[in-house]
Amino acid sequence: MSTLIAAGVVVAGGAVHRPGWLHTDNGTVTAVGGGPPPTVAAPGAVGVDLGADAIVVPGFVDLHVHGGGGASYPAGTVEAARTVIAAHRAHGTTTTMASLVSARPDPLAAQVAALAPLVTEGTLAGLHLEGPWISSHQCGAHDPSVLRPPTPSEVEHLLEVADGTLAMVTIAPELPNALDAIARLRAAGVVVAIGHTQATYEQTRRGIDAGATVATHLFNGMRPIDHKSPGPVVALLEDPAVRLELIIDGVHLHESVYRHVLQTAGPDRVVAVTDAMAAAGMPDGAYHLGSVQVTVEGGRATVAGTDTLAGSTATADTLFRNAIHLWSPVGAAARTRASSQATNQAPSDDALLAAVRQTSTNPAAILGIGPLDLSPGSPADLVVLGPDLRIRDVQTGIPAGSLDTHIDRKVAQP
C-alpha cells in the first residue's frame, strides 16, 4: 500500500516545491517532486490532497529536551518518558533524545538503565547527559551539590549501563580529567558537547581538539565574552567543525544574537533546541527539573525563588516559526530586521530551507542518522503546517491510511 501526498508547498531533499508532492510506501519516502502529482498507478494506492495552503516539512529533531506534558525524563520511568515523547510529537518532534540532568552516580545510572530500552526499540534517538561533569560556576538549574569532575570509572560504568544508547554528553572541558573523558567518550561513539562551562578560550580549544563537536545552548550556561578573555563562546563559534545549539524561544537569546550567529556560522551549523522541561505544553505553575524546584510564570521557567532560567517551555514548532520570522540572509539584506516581516507573509524558500536545516537536518547529522529530509529513502516523518506555520498534523513513518485522523481526504485518486 502506498500514499501520494500533494500540498501547496513541500520542503524535501533540500529543495522547496511549490506546489509539491511526496510518494510514500510502508513509511518510507519513495519519490518527491514539484508540480502536479503523478497518477497513482499502484493498486489500492491512496491520494491525499492537503490543499494549496498547506506546507509540508520534515519532522523536527530535538537533541536537547528534558520534559514536557507535565512529565520529565529524569524521573527515570518509561511511563514518564512516553508522556514527554507524546507531548512533543504533537508539536512536530518526530525524533528526540532524552536529556538527563546532573544527579548523583547511582540515581543517574538508574535513569540511564531505565530509559535505554526506549532507545533500543527506536522510540528515543539516544540519551543525553547534561551533567554532572559541568562547572559549578555555570550550573544554571543543575543542583550544584551533585556536580563533579569525570572519573574513568564513572565514565566506563555509564557506558556499560547505557550499552550503546548514550548519544551525547555535555561536559565542561576545564574540569580535571575532562579531556581524557572527552577522548574516551568519542572513542565509544558518543557525541561530546561543551557547555555549562567557565572555560577559557584556550581550555575550550583543547576540548574541541580532544573531540568535542557541539556547543550546548551557546551563550547560556557559559562564561560570557570579554574582549581580552574571549572564553568558550568565541572558541566554539569560530570553529567550523562545531555545531551550535541555540534556544530560539524568545527568552534565552535576544533575536539579534541569534541572527549574528546565523550570519557568522551559517545555517548549516546552527541547531535549534528546546531545552524543554516538564512545563512544555502545560500551564504555568510549580514543576521540577531533576531535584530542582522550578516556577513557571508567563511561560518562563526559573529556579524557584530566583531569576535563573531552568530550561524552557518551548516546543519545536515554536522554534521553527521563530527561525522563519527571524530569518535574514547573509549580506546587505541581513541588516534589515527580519522580525519586521508580517507573520502572515508567506515564508521565502531561503527561510524555509534555513529553518528546516536548523530543526531537522543539522540535528540529525549530529547523531549520524538520516537522511531525515523527506528525500527518497528517508522515513516519512513529516509535519503539515498551515499558512500561519501552525501545526495541522504530524506523521511518523506514514503507513497507508494513517492521514485520515486529522486531514480530510479530498482526493481518492489524483
C-alpha positions as CSV (number, residue, x, y, z in Angstrom):
1,M,0.0,0.0,0.0
2,S,1.3,3.4,-0.9
3,T,0.3,7.0,-0.4
4,L,0.6,10.1,-2.6
5,I,0.5,13.4,-0.8
6,A,0.1,16.7,-2.5
7,A,0.4,20.2,-0.9
8,G,0.9,23.8,-1.8
9,V,4.5,23.7,-0.5
10,V,6.7,20.6,0.1
11,V,10.2,21.0,1.5
12,A,12.1,17.9,0.8
13,G,15.6,16.8,0.0
14,G,17.0,20.4,0.4
15,A,14.5,21.8,-2.2
16,V,11.2,23.7,-2.0
17,H,8.5,22.6,-4.3
18,R,5.6,25.0,-5.0
19,P,3.3,23.0,-5.4
20,G,4.8,19.7,-4.5
21,W,4.1,16.0,-3.8
22,L,5.5,13.1,-1.9
23,H,5.1,9.4,-2.6
24,T,5.5,7.1,0.4
25,D,5.4,3.3,0.7
26,N,5.3,1.5,4.0
27,G,6.5,4.6,5.9
28,T,9.4,5.4,3.6
29,V,9.6,8.3,1.0
30,T,10.0,6.7,-2.4
31,A,9.7,9.8,-4.6
32,V,9.3,13.6,-4.4
33,G,8.7,16.3,-6.9
34,G,7.1,19.6,-7.9
35,G,4.1,20.5,-9.9
36,P,1.0,18.3,-10.3
37,P,1.4,14.9,-8.7
38,P,1.7,11.9,-10.9
39,T,-1.1,9.4,-11.4
40,V,-1.2,6.7,-8.7
41,A,-0.7,3.5,-10.5
42,A,-0.3,1.0,-7.7
43,P,-3.5,-0.9,-6.9
44,G,-5.1,0.3,-3.7
45,A,-2.8,3.4,-3.5
46,V,-4.3,6.4,-1.7
47,G,-4.1,10.0,-2.8
48,V,-4.2,12.8,-0.3
49,D,-4.6,16.5,-1.3
50,L,-3.6,18.6,1.7
51,G,-4.6,21.8,0.0
52,A,-2.9,24.7,-1.7
53,D,-2.3,26.5,1.6
54,A,-0.6,23.5,3.3
55,I,3.2,23.4,3.9
56,V,4.9,20.0,4.4
57,V,8.3,20.0,6.1
58,P,10.4,17.2,7.6
59,G,9.6,16.2,11.1
60,F,11.5,18.1,13.8
61,V,14.6,16.6,15.5
62,D,15.2,17.8,19.1
63,L,18.5,16.9,20.6
64,H,18.0,18.7,23.9
65,V,14.7,18.1,25.8
66,H,14.2,17.2,29.5
67,G,10.5,17.0,29.6
68,G,7.0,18.1,28.5
69,G,3.4,17.4,29.1
70,G,3.9,17.6,32.9
71,A,6.5,14.7,32.9
72,S,10.3,14.6,32.6
73,Y,13.0,12.2,31.5
74,P,14.9,12.5,34.8
75,A,12.0,10.8,36.5
76,G,13.6,7.6,35.1
77,T,10.4,5.8,34.2
78,V,9.2,4.6,30.8
79,E,5.7,6.0,31.6
80,A,7.1,9.5,32.1
81,A,9.3,9.2,29.0
82,R,6.3,8.2,26.8
83,T,4.3,11.2,28.1
84,V,7.2,13.5,27.2
85,I,7.5,12.0,23.7
86,A,3.8,12.3,23.0
87,A,3.7,15.9,24.2
88,H,6.4,17.0,21.9
89,R,5.3,14.8,19.0
90,A,2.0,16.7,19.0
91,H,4.2,19.8,18.2
92,G,6.1,18.2,15.4
93,T,9.0,16.5,17.1
94,T,9.3,13.1,15.4
95,T,12.9,12.3,16.5
96,T,14.0,13.1,20.0
97,M,16.7,12.4,22.6
98,A,16.1,12.2,26.3
99,S,18.2,14.7,28.2
100,L,19.0,14.0,31.8
101,V,20.3,16.5,34.3
102,S,23.0,16.2,36.9
103,A,22.5,13.6,39.6
104,R,24.5,11.5,42.0
105,P,26.1,8.4,40.5
106,D,23.6,5.7,41.4
107,P,20.4,7.7,40.5
108,L,22.0,8.8,37.2
109,A,23.0,5.2,36.3
110,A,19.5,4.1,37.2
111,Q,17.9,6.7,34.9
112,V,20.1,5.6,32.1
113,A,19.3,1.9,32.6
114,A,15.6,2.7,32.7
115,L,15.5,4.7,29.5
116,A,18.0,2.6,27.5
117,P,15.3,0.1,26.3
118,L,13.4,3.0,24.7
119,V,16.5,3.8,22.6
120,T,16.9,0.1,21.7
121,E,13.3,-0.1,20.4
122,G,13.7,3.1,18.4
123,T,11.3,5.3,20.4
124,L,14.2,7.6,21.5
125,A,17.1,8.5,19.3
126,G,19.5,8.3,22.2
127,L,20.3,9.6,25.7
128,H,22.0,12.9,26.5
129,L,23.8,13.5,29.8
130,E,23.7,17.2,30.5
131,G,25.9,16.9,33.6
132,P,27.1,16.0,36.1
133,W,30.5,16.9,34.7
134,I,29.9,20.6,34.4
135,S,31.0,23.7,36.2
136,S,29.5,24.8,39.5
137,H,30.2,28.4,38.3
138,Q,27.8,28.0,35.3
139,C,25.5,25.3,36.7
140,G,22.2,27.1,35.8
141,A,19.3,25.0,37.1
142,H,21.6,22.0,37.9
143,D,22.0,21.1,41.6
144,P,25.5,22.3,42.4
145,S,25.8,19.7,45.2
146,V,25.9,16.8,42.8
147,L,28.4,18.3,40.3
148,R,31.8,16.6,40.0
149,P,34.7,16.0,37.6
150,P,34.5,12.9,35.5
151,T,36.4,9.9,36.6
152,P,37.5,7.0,34.3
153,S,35.5,4.6,36.5
154,E,32.2,6.6,36.3
155,V,32.6,7.1,32.5
156,E,33.1,3.4,32.0
157,H,30.2,2.5,34.2
158,L,27.8,4.7,32.4
159,L,29.0,3.5,29.1
160,E,28.4,-0.1,30.3
161,V,25.0,0.7,31.7
162,A,23.9,2.6,28.6
163,D,25.0,-0.3,26.3
164,G,25.3,1.8,23.2
165,T,22.3,4.1,23.9
166,L,24.3,7.0,25.2
167,A,24.4,9.5,22.3
168,M,25.6,12.8,23.7
169,V,27.4,14.1,26.8
170,T,27.7,17.8,27.8
171,I,31.0,18.4,29.7
172,A,33.0,21.4,30.9
173,P,36.5,21.0,29.4
174,E,38.3,22.8,32.3
175,L,37.4,20.1,34.8
176,P,40.1,17.6,36.0
177,N,40.1,14.6,33.7
178,A,37.7,16.2,31.3
179,L,40.0,15.9,28.2
180,D,40.5,12.2,28.8
181,A,36.8,11.8,29.3
182,I,36.1,13.5,26.0
183,A,38.5,11.3,24.2
184,R,37.1,8.2,25.8
185,L,33.5,9.1,25.0
186,R,34.4,9.9,21.4
187,A,36.1,6.6,21.1
188,A,32.9,5.0,22.3
189,G,30.9,6.8,19.6
190,V,29.4,9.4,21.9
191,V,29.0,12.9,20.7
192,V,30.6,15.4,23.1
193,A,29.3,18.9,23.7
194,I,30.8,21.7,25.6
195,G,28.5,23.5,27.9
196,H,27.8,24.8,31.4
197,T,31.4,25.9,31.4
198,Q,33.7,28.5,32.9
199,A,36.5,27.6,30.5
200,T,38.9,30.0,29.0
201,Y,39.3,30.3,25.2
202,E,42.4,28.0,25.4
203,Q,40.7,25.4,27.6
204,T,37.7,25.3,25.2
205,R,40.1,24.9,22.2
206,R,41.7,21.9,24.0
207,G,38.2,20.4,24.5
208,I,37.5,20.7,20.8
209,D,40.9,19.3,19.9
210,A,40.1,16.3,22.2
211,G,36.9,15.6,20.2
212,A,34.0,17.9,21.3
213,T,31.9,18.9,18.3
214,V,28.8,20.6,19.7
215,A,28.1,23.7,21.8
216,T,25.4,23.1,24.4
217,H,22.9,26.0,24.1
218,L,25.6,28.5,23.1
219,F,25.8,31.6,25.4
220,N,23.5,30.1,28.0
221,G,25.4,28.5,30.9
222,M,28.8,29.8,29.6
223,R,31.4,32.3,30.7
224,P,30.4,35.5,28.7
225,I,32.6,37.1,26.1
226,D,35.3,39.5,27.2
227,H,37.3,41.4,24.7
228,K,40.6,40.4,26.4
229,S,39.5,36.9,27.5
230,P,37.1,35.7,24.9
231,G,36.1,32.4,26.7
232,P,34.2,29.5,25.3
233,V,31.7,31.3,23.1
234,V,34.3,32.7,20.6
235,A,36.2,29.4,20.5
236,L,33.1,27.4,19.7
237,L,31.7,30.0,17.3
238,E,34.8,30.2,15.2
239,D,35.5,26.5,14.7
240,P,33.7,25.3,11.6
241,A,33.6,21.7,12.9
242,V,31.5,22.7,15.9
243,R,27.7,22.7,15.6
244,L,25.9,25.3,17.8
245,E,22.8,24.6,19.8
246,L,20.6,27.7,20.2
247,I,17.4,28.0,22.2
248,I,15.5,30.4,20.0
249,D,12.4,30.6,22.2
250,G,12.5,34.4,22.6
251,V,13.7,34.1,26.3
252,H,17.2,32.6,26.2
253,L,18.6,34.8,23.4
254,H,18.0,38.2,22.0
255,E,17.0,38.0,18.4
256,S,20.0,40.0,17.3
257,V,22.3,37.5,18.9
258,Y,20.6,34.6,17.1
259,R,20.9,36.5,13.7
260,H,24.5,37.3,14.4
261,V,25.3,33.6,15.0
262,L,23.4,32.6,11.9
263,Q,25.2,35.1,9.8
264,T,28.6,34.3,11.2
265,A,28.4,30.5,11.3
266,G,25.7,29.9,8.6
267,P,22.5,27.8,8.9
268,D,24.4,24.5,8.4
269,R,26.0,24.8,11.9
270,V,23.0,26.1,13.9
271,V,20.9,23.5,15.7
272,A,17.6,24.7,17.3
273,V,16.9,23.0,20.6
274,T,14.0,23.5,23.0
275,D,15.8,22.6,26.3
276,A,12.2,22.0,27.3
277,M,11.3,20.9,30.8
278,A,8.1,19.3,32.2
279,A,6.0,22.5,31.8
280,A,6.3,22.4,27.9
281,G,2.7,22.3,26.7
282,M,1.4,22.8,30.2
283,P,0.0,25.8,32.2
284,D,2.1,28.0,34.5
285,G,2.8,26.6,37.9
286,A,5.3,24.7,40.0
287,Y,7.4,21.9,38.5
288,H,10.7,20.1,38.9
289,L,13.8,19.8,36.8
290,G,15.5,16.8,38.3
291,S,15.7,17.6,42.0
292,V,15.4,21.4,41.5
293,Q,12.1,23.2,42.1
294,V,11.0,25.3,39.1
295,T,8.4,28.1,38.9
296,V,6.8,28.8,35.5
297,E,5.2,32.3,35.1
298,G,4.1,33.6,31.7
299,G,5.7,30.5,30.1
300,R,9.1,31.4,31.6
301,A,10.7,28.7,33.7
302,T,13.1,29.7,36.5
303,V,14.6,28.1,39.5
304,A,12.1,28.7,42.3
305,G,12.8,32.0,44.2
306,T,15.4,33.1,41.7
307,D,15.7,34.6,38.2
308,T,17.9,31.7,36.9
309,L,16.4,30.2,33.8
310,A,15.5,26.5,34.2
311,G,15.2,25.2,30.7
312,S,12.3,26.3,28.6
313,T,8.6,25.6,28.0
314,A,9.1,25.8,24.2
315,T,8.2,23.2,21.6
316,A,9.9,22.6,18.3
317,D,7.1,24.2,16.2
318,T,7.8,27.5,18.1
319,L,11.5,27.2,17.2
320,F,10.6,26.6,13.6
321,R,8.3,29.7,13.5
322,N,10.9,31.8,15.2
323,A,13.6,30.7,12.7
324,I,11.3,31.7,9.9
325,H,10.4,35.1,11.3
326,L,13.9,36.0,12.3
327,W,15.5,34.8,9.0
328,S,17.6,37.3,7.2
329,P,20.1,36.3,4.5
330,V,23.8,36.9,4.8
331,G,24.9,40.2,3.2
332,A,23.5,43.6,2.9
333,A,19.9,42.4,3.4
334,A,20.9,41.0,6.7
335,R,20.8,44.5,8.1
336,T,17.1,44.5,7.7
337,R,15.2,43.4,10.8
338,A,13.8,40.0,9.9
339,S,11.3,40.4,12.8
340,S,9.6,43.2,10.9
341,Q,8.2,40.7,8.5
342,A,4.4,40.2,8.9
343,T,3.7,36.9,10.5
344,N,1.1,36.1,7.8
345,Q,3.6,36.7,5.0
346,A,4.4,33.6,3.0
347,P,7.9,32.4,4.0
348,S,10.6,32.6,1.3
349,D,12.3,29.5,0.0
350,D,15.5,30.5,1.7
351,A,13.8,31.0,5.1
352,L,12.1,27.6,4.8
353,L,15.3,25.8,3.9
354,A,17.2,27.5,6.7
355,A,14.5,26.7,9.3
356,V,14.4,23.0,8.1
357,R,18.2,22.7,8.4
358,Q,18.1,24.1,12.0
359,T,15.2,22.0,13.2
360,S,15.7,18.7,11.2
361,T,18.7,18.2,9.0
362,N,21.5,19.6,11.2
363,P,20.5,17.8,14.5
364,A,20.1,14.6,12.5
365,A,23.6,15.0,11.1
366,I,25.0,15.3,14.7
367,L,23.5,12.0,15.6
368,G,24.7,10.4,12.3
369,I,21.1,9.4,11.4
370,G,19.2,10.1,8.3
371,P,18.6,11.5,5.9
372,L,15.6,12.8,7.7
373,D,14.8,15.4,5.0
374,L,12.0,13.6,3.1
375,S,14.3,12.7,0.3
376,P,13.7,9.3,-1.4
377,G,14.8,6.6,1.1
378,S,14.2,8.7,4.2
379,P,11.5,7.9,6.8
380,A,8.2,9.6,6.0
381,D,8.4,11.7,9.2
382,L,6.6,14.9,8.3
383,V,4.9,17.9,9.7
384,V,1.9,19.6,8.0
385,L,1.7,23.4,8.6
386,G,-0.9,25.9,7.7
387,P,-0.1,29.3,6.2
388,D,0.4,30.7,9.7
389,L,3.0,28.0,10.3
390,R,0.8,26.3,13.0
391,I,0.7,22.5,13.2
392,R,-2.1,20.9,11.3
393,D,-0.8,17.3,11.5
394,V,2.3,15.3,12.5
395,Q,3.0,11.9,10.9
396,T,5.8,9.4,11.7
397,G,6.6,6.8,9.1
398,I,3.3,7.2,7.3
399,P,1.6,3.8,6.9
400,A,-1.2,3.9,4.2
401,G,-4.4,5.2,5.7
402,S,-2.9,7.0,8.7
403,L,-3.5,10.5,7.4
404,D,-7.3,10.5,7.9
405,T,-7.1,11.2,11.6
406,H,-6.6,15.0,11.2
407,I,-6.7,15.6,7.5
408,D,-9.7,15.3,5.2
409,R,-9.0,13.2,2.2
410,K,-10.0,15.5,-0.6
411,V,-9.0,13.2,-3.5
412,A,-9.4,9.4,-3.6
413,Q,-7.2,9.2,-6.7
414,P,-5.3,12.2,-8.1
